[in-house]
């Protein structure tokens, strides 16, 4: 009740004192992978990074046209498309681990995702339906000074369409040769001068492609549906309120692993005698209010993020009834944030903010072992984490070309874990707390050769909080410490030819201490531990060219050399799940038509190259560099768009995931060659 009254009081304060401006101008720019022109007063979130191309950071923006032309259906499709980015293709959204520049691990995310300003802290909530998305921003490198906890690898910002900017109804139907059917409907309506409403929904059915030898079914079958609603109110040119709600429901086959032949890199079908399935219900709600004054912008957001999930798997992964696990997870994350940003045009500008959150995660684990002997284990883990932070940034401008940005953030966080385990007549209870305090500094120096081209250098610190393990044997495994890093970055980016040629080149080095890694505790599960130091060095480059009004070419490249530097066991080895190279090249060509029923034909050809990548710290098995070729042909006219497409046209053989347990080597195959048809209609 106190928490509820606290949030209601904050809501009243924000609603009465702050509101949002909607003076949106038309965005101009390429149908681009790395560049998207943002108007200065477009505000999408409480910590929106306006005009990313002038910020001293490495970033990639994907707009809705790129999502459509490249047939991006989920976040795993961004692997290889975004430099030095990977979302590991494990069995379900529950295990959607993200790494950027070699930062991150299987269990602990080093990236935070914001969906219309609502934070997602846990990896199990990253793989979402891309419903009515206008743009997705990927900010690489530590962003902790602005975004706080666990933003050491970067930030993902998802923006859905505004009914003030877009109006109309869109119906989209997509099908593929893998038995996938995806339907999407969206309606955006500017109800009046001051009110706008958007509604969208989707349903996806996926037959799957990984057979289960035990019963002949497809082990990776999936269903997913989502509903989104957004209400925006702009009472005047200075103010706006945005209220968003979304519900995402998923059901998917789980533990879809088969035996791997590491010589041929082939995967046998799954063989599951016990139902293996993951169910997740996720609800997001956010209230953003913003006010544009003459000398400042005041923003505030309240957010609620709720998850109810059940993970029921055949733990032994064989046709023998040896072991199965039922894991339940309920998440409740409430957060609130207020930022104040100056609008000074002179030599000095500033911004400051405050953030608070409370996250409660209740996990239940029931382990049933039949062989070699019957054992039942019941665990209950109640984890409560709360934190508060203050941050500030100052910007100094010298001679209109040279800028210096300095900032710092103070975070305090406290984690508490109540642990209970019952095994037969034996019961263990535990209750522990851990506090964390950290200051995250950042400094950037920029020089603008022209208003549209700059060179910059940035030094920043990254921070991932420590915590408790839900499974452990001795006291040394009960908890783990925070992970810290220093990031050094130098780059240049901007328009070499105005509106024709855009380029970006970044060099980075990340020195990490107390690296958080994972280990398997036999019969219990996965635990996190600290493993010394690592060093990640690399390059990110991108080039965009508009050859003609009809022909665009884009390329992006990432290189990461990430190794252990100070660990007795793995010193000199490469970090797992970190591709050495990510390569993307795309070209789009549009042919205008004068037919009464068709306006144009668009051709798209895309290439992604990913690898080499090791699957474990010992570097014994790796995924070699592999190639993915995609293409599509689209015909547009009379409000309709019909597209025939193909992905992995060379039918490249690669692993989506690989792991070892005892003497067994298990994994999941990557998606095979697929053809599809997409039809959309706007009215």
ZIPE-V115266 format. One record per pair of residues at least 24 apart in sequence whose ideal C-beta (glycine too) atoms are under 6 Angstrom apart, sorted by sequence separation. I is the first residue (numbers start at 1). J is the second residue. D is the distance in Angstrom with one decimal. If there is no record, write none. Layout:
((I | J | D) (I | J | D))
This chain:
((135 | 159 | 4.8) (181 | 205 | 4.9) (202 | 226 | 5.4) (225 | 249 | 5.2) (254 | 278 | 4.4) (307 | 331 | 3.9) (334 | 358 | 5.2) (360 | 384 | 5.1) (388 | 412 | 5.7) (511 | 535 | 5.7) (537 | 561 | 5.0) (558 | 582 | 4.2) (584 | 608 | 5.3) (606 | 630 | 4.3) (36 | 61 | 3.9) (134 | 159 | 5.1) (163 | 188 | 4.2) (282 | 307 | 5.0) (412 | 437 | 5.2) (438 | 463 | 5.1) (461 | 486 | 5.7) (462 | 487 | 5.9) (485 | 510 | 5.3) (486 | 511 | 5.0) (627 | 652 | 5.5) (648 | 673 | 4.9) (34 | 60 | 5.1) (97 | 123 | 5.3) (163 | 189 | 5.9) (180 | 206 | 4.8) (201 | 227 | 4.7) (224 | 250 | 4.6) (252 | 278 | 5.1) (306 | 332 | 5.7) (333 | 359 | 4.6) (359 | 385 | 4.8) (387 | 413 | 3.6) (510 | 536 | 4.3) (536 | 562 | 4.0) (557 | 583 | 5.5) (583 | 609 | 3.8) (605 | 631 | 5.1) (626 | 652 | 4.9) (36 | 63 | 5.5) (96 | 123 | 5.5) (133 | 160 | 5.8) (134 | 161 | 4.4) (163 | 190 | 5.6) (281 | 308 | 4.7) (411 | 438 | 5.0) (460 | 487 | 5.0) (485 | 512 | 4.2) (647 | 674 | 4.9) (98 | 126 | 6.0) (132 | 160 | 5.1) (179 | 207 | 2.6) (200 | 228 | 4.6) (223 | 251 | 4.9) (251 | 279 | 5.1) (305 | 333 | 4.1) (332 | 360 | 4.6) (358 | 386 | 4.4) (509 | 537 | 4.7) (556 | 584 | 4.5) (582 | 610 | 5.7) (604 | 632 | 4.6) (626 | 654 | 4.2) (132 | 161 | 5.4) (280 | 309 | 4.3) (410 | 439 | 5.5) (436 | 465 | 5.0) (459 | 488 | 5.7) (484 | 513 | 5.1) (646 | 675 | 4.8) (94 | 124 | 4.8) (96 | 126 | 4.8) (199 | 229 | 5.5) (222 | 252 | 4.0) (250 | 280 | 4.7) (304 | 334 | 5.6) (331 | 361 | 5.1) (357 | 387 | 5.7) (385 | 415 | 4.5) (508 | 538 | 5.8) (534 | 564 | 5.5) (535 | 565 | 4.9) (555 | 585 | 4.8) (603 | 633 | 5.8) (96 | 127 | 4.1) (178 | 209 | 5.3) (279 | 310 | 4.8) (408 | 439 | 6.0) (409 | 440 | 4.5) (458 | 489 | 4.5) (483 | 514 | 5.2) (579 | 610 | 5.1) (645 | 676 | 5.3) (164 | 196 | 4.7) (198 | 230 | 4.5) (221 | 253 | 4.8) (249 | 281 | 5.2) (303 | 335 | 4.8) (330 | 362 | 4.6) (356 | 388 | 4.6) (384 | 416 | 4.8) (507 | 539 | 5.9) (533 | 565 | 4.8) (554 | 586 | 5.1) (579 | 611 | 5.6) (580 | 612 | 5.1) (602 | 634 | 4.4) (623 | 655 | 5.3) (163 | 196 | 3.3) (220 | 253 | 4.9) (278 | 311 | 5.2) (408 | 441 | 4.7) (457 | 490 | 4.5) (481 | 514 | 5.2) (483 | 516 | 4.7) (533 | 566 | 3.8) (644 | 677 | 5.8) (31 | 65 | 4.8) (93 | 127 | 3.9) (163 | 197 | 5.6) (197 | 231 | 5.6) (219 | 253 | 4.8) (248 | 282 | 4.5) (302 | 336 | 5.1) (329 | 363 | 5.2) (355 | 389 | 4.8) (383 | 417 | 5.1) (506 | 540 | 4.3) (532 | 566 | 4.4) (553 | 587 | 4.8) (579 | 613 | 4.6) (601 | 635 | 5.4) (112 | 147 | 5.9) (163 | 198 | 4.5) (277 | 312 | 5.4) (407 | 442 | 4.9) (456 | 491 | 5.8) (532 | 567 | 3.7) (643 | 678 | 4.4) (196 | 232 | 4.3) (220 | 256 | 4.5) (247 | 283 | 5.3) (301 | 337 | 5.3) (328 | 364 | 4.3) (354 | 390 | 5.5) (382 | 418 | 4.3) (505 | 541 | 5.0) (531 | 567 | 5.3) (552 | 588 | 4.9) (600 | 636 | 5.2) (219 | 256 | 4.3) (276 | 313 | 4.6) (406 | 443 | 4.8) (455 | 492 | 4.4) (598 | 635 | 5.5) (599 | 636 | 5.2) (642 | 679 | 5.4) (112 | 150 | 5.4) (195 | 233 | 5.7) (246 | 284 | 4.6) (276 | 314 | 4.8) (300 | 338 | 4.6) (327 | 365 | 5.0) (353 | 391 | 5.4) (381 | 419 | 5.6) (504 | 542 | 4.5) (551 | 589 | 4.9) (576 | 614 | 5.2) (599 | 637 | 4.6) (112 | 151 | 4.9) (405 | 444 | 4.4) (576 | 615 | 5.8) (598 | 637 | 3.6) (641 | 680 | 4.8) (100 | 140 | 5.6) (194 | 234 | 5.4) (245 | 285 | 5.1) (274 | 314 | 3.9) (299 | 339 | 4.9) (326 | 366 | 4.5) (352 | 392 | 4.5) (380 | 420 | 4.4) (454 | 494 | 5.6) (503 | 543 | 5.3) (550 | 590 | 4.5) (574 | 614 | 5.1) (576 | 616 | 5.4) (597 | 637 | 5.3) (109 | 150 | 6.0) (194 | 235 | 5.6) (404 | 445 | 5.5) (453 | 494 | 3.1) (576 | 617 | 5.7) (597 | 638 | 5.9) (640 | 681 | 4.9) (110 | 152 | 4.6) (111 | 153 | 4.7) (244 | 286 | 4.8) (272 | 314 | 4.3) (298 | 340 | 5.4) (325 | 367 | 5.3) (351 | 393 | 5.0) (379 | 421 | 4.9) (452 | 494 | 4.9) (502 | 544 | 4.1) (639 | 681 | 5.7) (110 | 153 | 3.7) (111 | 154 | 5.4) (112 | 155 | 5.8) (113 | 156 | 4.2) (114 | 157 | 5.2) (115 | 158 | 4.5) (403 | 446 | 4.3) (452 | 495 | 4.2) (615 | 658 | 4.3) (639 | 682 | 4.9) (116 | 160 | 5.7) (243 | 287 | 5.4) (296 | 340 | 5.9) (297 | 341 | 4.6) (324 | 368 | 5.5) (350 | 394 | 5.2) (378 | 422 | 4.5) (501 | 545 | 5.3) (639 | 683 | 5.5) (402 | 447 | 5.4) (434 | 479 | 6.0) (574 | 619 | 5.8) (210 | 256 | 4.8) (242 | 288 | 4.4) (273 | 319 | 5.1) (296 | 342 | 5.5) (323 | 369 | 4.6) (349 | 395 | 4.5) (377 | 423 | 4.9) (401 | 447 | 5.9) (436 | 482 | 5.8) (500 | 546 | 5.3) (573 | 619 | 4.7) (271 | 318 | 5.6) (296 | 343 | 6.0) (401 | 448 | 4.9) (570 | 617 | 4.7) (241 | 289 | 5.1) (271 | 319 | 4.8) (273 | 321 | 5.5) (295 | 343 | 5.5) (322 | 370 | 5.7) (348 | 396 | 5.9) (480 | 528 | 4.8) (103 | 152 | 5.5) (104 | 153 | 5.3) (321 | 370 | 5.3) (322 | 371 | 4.2) (480 | 529 | 5.6) (481 | 530 | 5.1) (103 | 153 | 3.6) (240 | 290 | 5.9) (274 | 324 | 4.4) (347 | 397 | 5.1) (471 | 521 | 5.7) (477 | 527 | 5.3) (480 | 530 | 5.5) (219 | 270 | 4.2) (417 | 468 | 3.9) (75 | 127 | 5.4) (239 | 291 | 5.6) (413 | 465 | 5.4) (415 | 467 | 5.3) (74 | 127 | 5.9) (100 | 153 | 3.8) (471 | 524 | 4.2) (100 | 154 | 4.6) (132 | 186 | 4.5) (238 | 292 | 4.8) (471 | 525 | 4.5) (472 | 527 | 5.8) (82 | 138 | 5.1) (213 | 269 | 4.7) (471 | 527 | 5.7) (214 | 271 | 5.3) (211 | 269 | 4.5) (212 | 270 | 4.9) (213 | 271 | 4.7) (214 | 272 | 5.5) (255 | 313 | 4.2) (469 | 527 | 4.3) (214 | 273 | 5.2) (254 | 313 | 5.0) (255 | 314 | 5.8) (469 | 528 | 5.9) (210 | 270 | 5.8) (212 | 272 | 5.3) (257 | 317 | 5.6) (132 | 200 | 3.9) (131 | 200 | 5.2) (64 | 134 | 5.4) (46 | 117 | 5.3) (131 | 202 | 5.3) (45 | 117 | 3.8) (63 | 135 | 5.0) (129 | 202 | 5.6) (61 | 135 | 5.9) (62 | 136 | 4.8) (61 | 137 | 5.1) (60 | 138 | 4.6) (59 | 139 | 5.0) (57 | 139 | 5.9) (58 | 140 | 4.6) (381 | 470 | 4.3) (131 | 226 | 5.1) (129 | 226 | 4.0) (131 | 228 | 5.3) (47 | 146 | 5.8) (214 | 319 | 5.0) (363 | 470 | 6.0) (44 | 159 | 4.6) (129 | 248 | 5.7) (128 | 248 | 5.8) (116 | 244 | 4.7) (24 | 165 | 5.5) (22 | 164 | 5.4) (92 | 252 | 5.0) (92 | 254 | 5.0) (91 | 254 | 5.1) (91 | 255 | 5.6) (91 | 256 | 5.0) (118 | 284 | 4.6) (118 | 286 | 4.4) (115 | 284 | 6.0) (117 | 286 | 5.1) (116 | 286 | 5.7) (117 | 288 | 5.4) (94 | 278 | 5.4) (117 | 301 | 4.9) (118 | 303 | 4.4) (92 | 278 | 3.9) (118 | 305 | 5.8) (148 | 355 | 5.9) (22 | 234 | 4.3) (119 | 335 | 5.7) (21 | 238 | 5.2) (94 | 311 | 5.5) (22 | 240 | 4.8) (20 | 239 | 5.9) (21 | 240 | 5.9) (19 | 239 | 3.2) (20 | 240 | 2.4) (19 | 240 | 5.7) (20 | 241 | 6.0) (19 | 241 | 5.7) (148 | 389 | 5.4) (43 | 290 | 5.4) (46 | 299 | 4.8) (46 | 301 | 4.0) (145 | 407 | 4.6) (145 | 409 | 4.8) (19 | 289 | 5.1) (20 | 290 | 3.5) (18 | 289 | 4.6) (21 | 292 | 3.9) (19 | 291 | 5.0) (18 | 291 | 4.5) (15 | 289 | 6.0) (14 | 289 | 4.9) (18 | 298 | 4.8) (18 | 300 | 5.2) (14 | 300 | 4.0) (11 | 302 | 5.7) (46 | 337 | 5.0) (46 | 339 | 5.8) (145 | 440 | 5.2) (144 | 440 | 4.2) (145 | 442 | 4.1) (152 | 462 | 3.1) (152 | 464 | 5.2) (150 | 464 | 5.2) (149 | 465 | 5.6) (142 | 460 | 4.6) (144 | 462 | 5.6) (144 | 463 | 5.2) (142 | 462 | 3.4) (10 | 336 | 5.4) (152 | 485 | 5.8) (142 | 487 | 4.7) (141 | 487 | 5.3) (141 | 489 | 5.9) (110 | 464 | 5.7) (262 | 621 | 5.5) (56 | 444 | 3.8) (56 | 446 | 5.1) (56 | 456 | 3.9) (267 | 667 | 5.3) (56 | 458 | 5.2) (267 | 669 | 4.4) (260 | 665 | 4.7) (260 | 667 | 4.2) (108 | 516 | 5.1) (257 | 666 | 4.2) (105 | 516 | 5.6) (107 | 518 | 5.1) (257 | 668 | 5.6) (105 | 517 | 6.0) (106 | 518 | 5.0) (256 | 668 | 5.8) (105 | 518 | 5.8) (107 | 526 | 5.9) (108 | 528 | 5.9) (107 | 528 | 5.4) (102 | 536 | 3.8) (101 | 536 | 5.6) (58 | 506 | 4.4) (83 | 540 | 4.3) (102 | 560 | 5.0) (101 | 560 | 5.8) (102 | 562 | 3.1) (35 | 502 | 5.0) (83 | 556 | 5.3) (102 | 575 | 5.3) (84 | 558 | 3.6) (83 | 558 | 3.0) (84 | 560 | 5.1) (102 | 578 | 4.3) (99 | 577 | 5.5) (58 | 540 | 5.2) (88 | 577 | 5.8) (86 | 579 | 6.0) (178 | 674 | 5.3) (177 | 674 | 5.6) (84 | 582 | 6.0) (176 | 674 | 5.2) (177 | 675 | 4.8) (83 | 582 | 5.6) (176 | 676 | 3.7) (80 | 582 | 4.9) (175 | 677 | 5.6) (81 | 584 | 5.0) (80 | 584 | 5.9) (174 | 678 | 4.5) (173 | 679 | 5.0) (34 | 542 | 4.1) (172 | 680 | 4.2) (35 | 544 | 5.8) (171 | 681 | 5.0) (32 | 544 | 5.3) (170 | 682 | 5.1) (30 | 544 | 5.4) (168 | 682 | 5.8) (169 | 683 | 5.6) (30 | 546 | 5.7) (31 | 552 | 5.9) (33 | 554 | 4.6) (33 | 556 | 5.9) (80 | 608 | 3.7) (80 | 610 | 4.4) (69 | 604 | 4.9) (70 | 606 | 5.7) (89 | 656 | 3.5) (90 | 657 | 4.8) (89 | 657 | 5.8) (71 | 645 | 5.3))
